[in-house]
Amino acid sequence: MFVHSVYFWLKPDLTEEQRAQFWEGARSLTTIESVRQGHVGTPAATDRPVIDRSYSCALVVVFDDDAGHDAYQDHPVHDKFREECSPFWSKVLIYDAVTTS
C-alpha cells in the first residue's frame, strides 16, 4: 500500500469563490481511478503539543502500489488541480509512505 499525504496552507486573503474552487479541486483528486481511498479535511480539534494544526487542508490518498501513485501524478485531474489551485496556497508539504512487512 502507498499512502500520499498532502498538507496545504491556504493564503488568508482568498475570496469565498477561490476557497470553494480549492476545496472542489482537492475533492476531485479522490476520484482519480488509481485512488483506493481518499480523504479531504481540516485539522481535528485535538490539542496536544505534538499535533500541528497550522495547515488549512489535509489530503490523504491511498494507492495499491507505486504504479497507482505514479498514474495519479500524471492524471489530467491532478494536472488541472495544480494548474488552477496552486495560486491559492502559500505552502504545501507532502509525505509519502509505503507499508512495511
Backbone as ProteinMPNN parsed JSONL, in Angstrom:
{"seq_chain_A": "MFVHSVYFWLKPDLTEEQRAQFWEGARSLTTIESVRQGHVGTPAATDRPVIDRSYSCALVVVFDDDAGHDAYQDHPVHDKFREECSPFWSKVLIYDAVTTS", "coords_chain_A": {"N_chain_A": [[0.852, -1.165, 0.0], [0.455, 2.278, -0.709], [0.687, 5.41, 0.652], [-0.226, 8.696, 0.264], [0.176, 11.742, 1.574], [-0.882, 15.007, 1.835], [-0.425, 18.324, 2.794], [-1.857, 21.474, 2.984], [-1.414, 24.973, 3.185], [-3.501, 27.495, 3.047], [-3.736, 30.692, 1.45], [-4.429, 33.606, 3.35], [-5.994, 35.666, 2.307], [-7.856, 34.804, 0.428], [-10.756, 34.768, -1.675], [-14.213, 33.86, -1.084], [-15.103, 32.445, -3.279], [-12.688, 31.551, -4.424], [-11.774, 29.905, -2.342], [-13.802, 27.965, -2.376], [-13.35, 26.901, -4.921], [-10.804, 25.796, -4.534], [-11.371, 23.749, -2.569], [-13.188, 22.156, -3.975], [-11.527, 21.32, -6.042], [-9.577, 19.886, -4.573], [-11.137, 17.796, -3.549], [-11.749, 16.572, -5.969], [-9.476, 15.156, -6.587], [-9.662, 12.767, -5.25], [-11.195, 11.222, -6.86], [-9.762, 10.094, -8.871], [-8.877, 7.289, -10.799], [-6.923, 5.434, -9.814], [-6.905, 5.819, -7.116], [-7.535, 4.304, -4.077], [-8.565, 4.831, -1.562], [-9.673, 7.942, -0.344], [-9.327, 10.999, 1.357], [-10.331, 14.2, 2.41], [-9.866, 16.999, 4.375], [-10.07, 19.178, 7.3], [-7.991, 20.42, 10.033], [-8.306, 18.415, 12.941], [-9.997, 18.848, 16.111], [-8.277, 18.153, 18.106], [-5.86, 18.786, 20.653], [-2.8, 18.815, 21.453], [0.634, 19.135, 22.422], [2.265, 17.876, 20.468], [0.884, 17.916, 18.115], [0.383, 19.307, 14.96], [-1.567, 21.809, 13.95], [-1.629, 23.8, 12.121], [-2.076, 23.842, 9.407], [-4.322, 24.242, 6.556], [-5.75, 22.434, 4.98], [-5.963, 18.917, 4.693], [-5.044, 16.339, 2.605], [-5.397, 13.008, 2.0], [-4.509, 10.244, 0.249], [-4.807, 6.888, -0.845], [-3.098, 4.284, -2.432], [-2.772, 1.216, -4.32], [-0.137, 0.611, -4.919], [3.188, 1.742, -5.955], [2.899, 2.211, -8.69], [0.211, 2.953, -8.946], [0.276, 5.393, -7.589], [2.024, 6.785, -9.29], [0.478, 6.91, -11.627], [-1.571, 8.553, -10.733], [-0.157, 10.95, -10.286], [0.363, 11.725, -12.897], [-2.123, 12.14, -13.949], [-4.795, 13.82, -15.705], [-6.714, 15.162, -14.055], [-5.281, 15.668, -11.733], [-3.274, 17.314, -12.803], [-4.864, 19.493, -13.622], [-5.834, 20.409, -11.138], [-3.41, 21.257, -9.889], [-2.616, 23.275, -11.695], [-4.797, 25.119, -11.631], [-5.264, 25.614, -8.906], [-2.903, 26.034, -7.447], [-2.133, 28.763, -7.071], [-3.532, 29.409, -4.789], [-2.444, 28.502, -2.417], [0.024, 29.006, 0.149], [1.917, 27.39, 1.114], [2.929, 23.998, 0.885], [3.162, 20.681, 2.034], [4.348, 17.406, 1.577], [3.997, 14.016, 2.338], [5.009, 10.816, 1.741], [4.35, 7.384, 2.133], [5.016, 3.887, 2.475], [3.671, 0.631, 2.996], [5.19, -1.491, 5.372], [6.771, -4.682, 5.823]], "CA_chain_A": [[0.0, 0.0, 0.0], [1.191, 3.532, -0.84], [-0.124, 6.486, 1.217], [0.237, 10.022, -0.16], [-0.444, 12.722, 2.468], [-0.539, 16.361, 1.385], [-0.942, 19.353, 3.701], [-1.879, 22.775, 2.334], [-1.654, 26.196, 3.942], [-4.139, 28.416, 2.111], [-3.481, 32.117, 1.66], [-5.519, 34.162, 4.163], [-6.798, 36.672, 1.61], [-8.665, 34.211, -0.649], [-12.188, 35.041, -1.678], [-15.029, 32.654, -0.864], [-15.111, 31.715, -4.554], [-11.398, 30.871, -4.553], [-11.771, 28.818, -1.36], [-14.69, 26.922, -2.893], [-12.657, 26.271, -6.047], [-9.749, 24.94, -3.972], [-11.943, 22.555, -1.928], [-13.737, 21.311, -5.048], [-10.37, 20.717, -6.704], [-8.973, 18.884, -3.687], [-12.027, 16.617, -3.537], [-11.689, 15.908, -7.279], [-8.325, 14.259, -6.612], [-10.047, 11.456, -4.707], [-11.953, 10.498, -7.891], [-8.834, 9.511, -9.847], [-9.105, 5.839, -10.823], [-5.977, 4.623, -9.034], [-7.091, 6.093, -5.683], [-8.338, 3.27, -3.411], [-9.247, 5.575, -0.507], [-9.298, 9.34, -0.378], [-9.906, 11.811, 2.422], [-10.006, 15.619, 2.378], [-10.446, 17.593, 5.574], [-9.418, 20.247, 8.042], [-7.42, 19.906, 11.276], [-9.223, 17.98, 14.001], [-9.975, 19.708, 17.292], [-7.324, 17.655, 19.09], [-4.939, 19.846, 21.052], [-1.668, 18.342, 22.247], [1.843, 19.799, 21.925], [2.889, 17.201, 19.317], [0.0, 17.999, 16.954], [0.46, 20.522, 14.144], [-2.89, 22.156, 13.417], [-1.462, 25.07, 11.417], [-2.448, 23.71, 7.995], [-5.719, 24.522, 6.203], [-6.38, 21.266, 4.355], [-5.216, 17.665, 4.597], [-5.483, 15.398, 1.574], [-4.733, 11.718, 2.156], [-4.986, 9.285, -0.746], [-4.157, 5.588, -0.717], [-2.975, 3.529, -3.687], [-2.313, -0.162, -4.15], [1.309, 0.495, -5.081], [3.865, 2.888, -6.575], [2.345, 2.439, -10.029], [-1.016, 3.717, -8.75], [0.693, 6.754, -7.261], [2.581, 7.402, -10.489], [-0.643, 7.204, -12.526], [-2.236, 9.71, -10.113], [0.666, 12.136, -10.516], [0.289, 12.088, -14.319], [-3.53, 12.197, -14.349], [-5.271, 15.169, -16.06], [-7.402, 15.793, -12.921], [-4.207, 16.157, -10.868], [-2.673, 18.452, -13.504], [-5.812, 20.608, -13.563], [-5.814, 20.919, -9.771], [-2.166, 22.015, -9.68], [-2.624, 24.482, -12.529], [-5.827, 26.071, -11.235], [-5.35, 25.879, -7.469], [-1.627, 26.345, -6.795], [-2.046, 30.146, -6.588], [-4.324, 29.586, -3.572], [-1.745, 28.121, -1.198], [1.324, 29.625, 0.41], [2.847, 26.325, 1.487], [2.422, 22.63, 0.784], [4.096, 19.639, 2.447], [3.904, 16.093, 1.133], [4.622, 12.859, 2.984], [4.655, 9.551, 1.109], [4.75, 6.23, 2.941], [4.618, 2.574, 1.973], [3.507, -0.387, 4.032], [6.357, -2.336, 5.579], [6.44, -6.071, 6.177]], "C_chain_A": [[0.903, 1.234, 0.0], [0.263, 4.649, -0.367], [0.537, 7.822, 0.901], [-0.531, 11.047, 0.67], [0.055, 14.111, 2.101], [-1.208, 17.365, 2.315], [-0.762, 20.718, 3.052], [-2.108, 23.881, 3.353], [-2.213, 27.207, 2.947], [-3.797, 29.856, 2.467], [-4.673, 32.729, 2.397], [-6.448, 35.116, 3.412], [-7.639, 36.108, 0.457], [-10.124, 34.64, -0.524], [-12.939, 33.742, -1.392], [-15.056, 31.804, -2.123], [-13.812, 30.934, -4.744], [-11.303, 29.702, -3.57], [-12.625, 27.649, -1.848], [-14.024, 26.177, -4.048], [-11.55, 25.342, -5.545], [-10.338, 23.646, -3.418], [-12.547, 21.612, -2.963], [-12.601, 20.593, -5.771], [-9.725, 19.638, -5.866], [-9.833, 17.621, -3.65], [-11.974, 15.864, -4.856], [-10.534, 14.917, -7.354], [-8.666, 12.866, -6.101], [-10.825, 10.624, -5.715], [-11.056, 9.848, -8.944], [-8.85, 7.991, -9.684], [-8.179, 5.032, -9.931], [-6.086, 4.863, -7.524], [-8.012, 5.029, -5.09], [-9.141, 3.863, -2.26], [-8.776, 7.01, -0.6], [-10.046, 10.126, 0.682], [-9.426, 13.244, 2.272], [-10.64, 16.24, 3.603], [-9.605, 18.701, 6.166], [-8.839, 19.667, 9.342], [-8.506, 19.531, 12.287], [-9.051, 18.897, 15.21], [-9.037, 19.204, 18.386], [-6.288, 18.733, 19.405], [-3.911, 19.3, 22.032], [-0.409, 18.965, 21.642], [2.447, 19.162, 20.668], [2.067, 17.323, 18.035], [0.152, 19.351, 16.265], [-0.916, 20.76, 13.529], [-2.813, 23.428, 12.58], [-1.889, 25.018, 9.951], [-3.943, 23.995, 7.8], [-6.456, 23.288, 5.718], [-5.427, 20.087, 4.369], [-5.867, 16.814, 3.514], [-4.697, 14.123, 1.793], [-5.351, 10.763, 1.143], [-4.136, 8.027, -0.668], [-4.219, 4.872, -2.059], [-2.548, 2.102, -3.378], [-0.792, -0.248, -4.11], [1.876, 1.765, -5.7], [3.278, 3.222, -7.939], [1.046, 3.242, -9.944], [-0.723, 5.164, -8.428], [1.209, 7.47, -8.501], [1.484, 7.77, -11.489], [-1.403, 8.434, -12.031], [-1.468, 10.993, -10.422], [0.556, 12.638, -11.955], [-1.141, 12.275, -14.821], [-3.957, 13.635, -14.664], [-6.005, 15.882, -14.916], [-6.371, 16.383, -11.96], [-3.541, 17.379, -11.495], [-3.567, 19.684, -13.422], [-5.823, 21.234, -12.172], [-4.576, 21.771, -9.529], [-2.189, 23.327, -10.451], [-3.592, 25.539, -12.002], [-5.749, 26.485, -9.771], [-4.031, 26.246, -6.805], [-1.495, 27.814, -6.387], [-2.742, 30.368, -5.25], [-3.579, 29.195, -2.295], [-0.391, 28.807, -1.112], [2.383, 28.581, 0.735], [2.148, 24.986, 1.285], [3.53, 21.682, 1.237], [3.499, 18.289, 2.073], [4.711, 15.024, 1.856], [4.102, 11.616, 2.275], [5.176, 8.413, 1.971], [4.26, 4.954, 2.271], [4.532, 1.608, 3.149], [4.784, -1.218, 4.133], [5.901, -3.727, 6.017], [6.562, -6.289, 7.658]], "O_chain_A": [[1.967, 1.243, 0.619], [-0.825, 4.823, -0.916], [1.702, 8.049, 1.227], [-1.739, 11.209, 0.499], [1.26, 14.361, 2.061], [-2.404, 17.272, 2.591], [0.335, 21.077, 2.625], [-2.909, 23.73, 4.276], [-1.48, 27.718, 2.099], [-3.597, 30.192, 3.634], [-5.817, 32.396, 2.09], [-7.577, 35.345, 3.846], [-8.085, 36.867, -0.403], [-10.647, 34.843, 0.572], [-12.361, 32.656, -1.453], [-15.033, 30.576, -2.044], [-13.838, 29.781, -5.177], [-10.809, 28.632, -3.924], [-12.223, 26.49, -1.747], [-14.126, 24.953, -4.138], [-11.376, 24.239, -6.062], [-9.865, 22.561, -3.754], [-12.426, 20.394, -2.835], [-12.701, 19.405, -6.075], [-9.362, 18.582, -6.385], [-9.311, 16.508, -3.712], [-12.136, 14.644, -4.874], [-10.603, 13.942, -8.102], [-8.022, 11.89, -6.485], [-11.092, 9.448, -5.468], [-11.545, 9.128, -9.814], [-8.837, 7.477, -8.566], [-8.607, 4.038, -9.345], [-5.427, 4.179, -6.741], [-9.144, 4.867, -5.545], [-10.271, 3.444, -2.01], [-7.61, 7.268, -0.9], [-11.246, 9.94, 0.881], [-8.241, 13.481, 2.034], [-11.828, 16.035, 3.854], [-8.58, 19.104, 5.616], [-9.166, 18.538, 9.709], [-9.492, 20.249, 12.456], [-8.068, 19.631, 15.308], [-9.007, 19.768, 19.48], [-5.891, 19.498, 18.527], [-4.103, 19.313, 23.248], [-0.399, 19.289, 20.455], [3.085, 19.861, 19.88], [2.51, 16.878, 16.976], [0.063, 20.401, 16.901], [-1.366, 19.989, 12.682], [-3.837, 24.073, 12.353], [-2.047, 26.065, 9.322], [-4.719, 23.99, 8.755], [-7.64, 23.109, 6.005], [-4.236, 20.232, 4.093], [-7.079, 16.6, 3.512], [-3.466, 14.141, 1.774], [-6.554, 10.503, 1.169], [-2.924, 8.082, -0.457], [-5.252, 4.857, -2.729], [-2.025, 1.82, -2.3], [-0.222, -1.058, -3.379], [1.155, 2.734, -5.941], [3.173, 4.394, -8.3], [0.805, 4.116, -10.777], [-1.392, 6.065, -8.934], [0.872, 8.63, -8.737], [1.551, 8.822, -12.125], [-1.83, 9.263, -12.835], [-2.068, 12.007, -10.78], [0.645, 13.841, -12.203], [-1.345, 12.543, -16.005], [-3.538, 14.567, -13.978], [-5.922, 17.106, -14.82], [-6.568, 17.478, -11.432], [-3.272, 18.365, -10.808], [-3.084, 20.79, -13.18], [-5.821, 22.458, -12.043], [-4.681, 22.887, -9.019], [-1.821, 24.372, -9.914], [-3.249, 26.719, -11.935], [-6.132, 27.604, -9.43], [-4.047, 26.736, -5.676], [-0.789, 28.094, -5.418], [-2.558, 31.418, -4.633], [-4.033, 29.521, -1.198], [0.242, 29.139, -2.113], [3.583, 28.843, 0.647], [0.94, 24.86, 1.487], [4.693, 21.855, 0.873], [2.3, 18.059, 2.233], [5.933, 15.112, 1.972], [2.893, 11.391, 2.215], [6.297, 8.464, 2.476], [3.233, 4.941, 1.593], [5.229, 1.754, 4.154], [5.38, -1.597, 3.125], [4.789, -3.908, 6.514], [6.323, -7.395, 8.141]]}, "name": "protein", "num_of_chains": 1, "seq": "MFVHSVYFWLKPDLTEEQRAQFWEGARSLTTIESVRQGHVGTPAATDRPVIDRSYSCALVVVFDDDAGHDAYQDHPVHDKFREECSPFWSKVLIYDAVTTS"}
